[in-house]
Amino acid sequence: MFDDTELRQRAWEVAASVVDPEIPVLTIADLGVLREVAVNEGRVEVTITPTYSGCPAMNMITLEIELALEHEGFRNSKVRTVLAPAWTTAWMSEDGRRKLREYGIAPPQEANSRRALFGMEQVACPQCGSEDTEVLSEFGSTSCKALWRCKNCREPFDYFKCH
């Protein structure tokens, strides 16, 4: 029989392995969406925070967490979505940033950078590494990304927006 600490650790590992349906190379732990896993009287409760309050992927993420926990023997688990504190790209892991780059999506820049604050971001191309890039649209393939283009290799790419 597992104690609550062991149950919590096992449940965290299961929940942390759930991938983002919009960016399947990232887990919800990589993104920082997975906030907490608690065990109360043997029942697992997972807390998640969306990247955006209206993120359409959250229903699927919730379902995938519930299914993953059920598959591993956790019955009657509960997934709570909390909006405060609001998600920030600072919660994203370094491994997650690396995975984004390797997948062809420019990871978010440091949110406290002076250039980012004044809308003068330099986003490196995830294909060739050049910083000679330009924004094409503030709206990319999903609401959390913007569409950019590299002036060096001429390839378009998504940039995971800061917030």
N, C-alpha and C positions, 0 to 999 in steps of 0.2 A: 504494500500500500504506500502511496506517495503522500508526503506531507504537502501543505499548501505552497511552500517555497518551491519544491520540486515540480508540483503541478503548474505553478505559475511559469517556471522556466520552460517546461515542455510546451505549454500553451503559447508562450512568447515565440518560441522557435517555429511552431506551426504557423502562427499568424504572420510572423516576419517573412515567411517563405512565399506568401501570396504576391503575385505580380500585378503591376498596374496594367489594366486592360488596354490603355492607350499607348503605353510605352513598355512593351513586354520584356525588355531587358532589365527593368528596374523592379525591385520588390517594394512593397509599401514601407519596409524598414529603410531601404535606400533613400526613398523620398522623404522620410520623416513624417509620413502620414500616420504610421502606427505610433501612438502616444503612450499607451499604458495597457498592461494586462494585469488583472487582479483576480484573485480567487476568493470568493465569499461562500462559506459553507459548502465547499466542493464545486461550486458553479463558477465557470470562467466568464469574466466580463472584459471585453476588449474595447478600448477607447481609440477612436481615429479622428483625425482632423483633415478636412478636405483642403486641397491646394487653393481652391476657390469655393466660396459658399454655394455656388450653383453647379459645381463640378458634376457632369453627367456620369462619370465613372464610379461615383461613390456607392450607388445602389449595387453595382456589379461587385465592387470590392467587398461590401458588406456580405453579400451572398457567398462570395468565394471564401471569405474568412469562416463563415458559418459552416460551409461544406468541408473545408480543410480540417476544422476542429472536430466536426462530426466523424469524419473519416478516421481520425486518430483517437476516437473513443471519448471525446468530450461531448457530453450530452447537455442539451438545454443551455448552450452558451448564449451570451447576449453581446451584441455589438452596439456601442453607443457612438454617435457622431457628436462631437463638440466643436463649436465655432470659435470659442475663446479659450486661450489666446489664439489669435488668427495664425494660420500656418505661414511660415516664412521660408525662403530658400536657404536660410542659415541652418535649418533643420536637416537639409539634405546631406547625406554622408559623402565623404571624399570618394569612396568606392562608387557611389551612385553617380557622381560627377564624371568620373573616369568612364563608367559604362555608357553614359550619355554621349560623351565625345566619341567613343569607339563605335557607337551606333549611328553616328552622323548628326547628332543634335548638339549644338553648342550649349554647354552648361551655363547656368546663371553666373554673372559676374558678382563680385563682392557688393552687397547692397549698400555698404557705407562708403563706397568709392565716390570721390568728388565728381568724377566724370559721369557716373551713373545718376547721381543726384541732379545734375544739370542737363541730362538728356544727351550727353556726348559720349555714350558708351563706345568702346572699342571691343568688338566681339571677334575673337579669333575663329577663322574658318575651321570646322572640325575635319575637313578633307585634307587641306594642305597646310594649315597652321597660320596662314597670312592674316594680319590684322587690317588689311586693306579691304574692308567689307562695308556694306551699306544695307540699311533697312529697306525692304520693299513694302512691307505691310506690318502693322502692329498686330495683325491677326494671322496666325498660322494654321496648321492642321488641327490644333485643339486650342481652347481658350487660354491655356497656360503658355502658349508659344507664339512667337512672332516669326515672320518670314524674312530672311536676310539673303544676301547674295555676296559671294566673294568676287572681288574685282580682279583678283590674281588668276584663279582657276576657273572663274565664271560659273561655278556651281551654286545653285540655291541651297539653302539649308534652314532648318528650324533653329530658333534660339529659345531656350527655356527662360521665360521672363522672370525678372527679379520682383520680389515682393515679400 
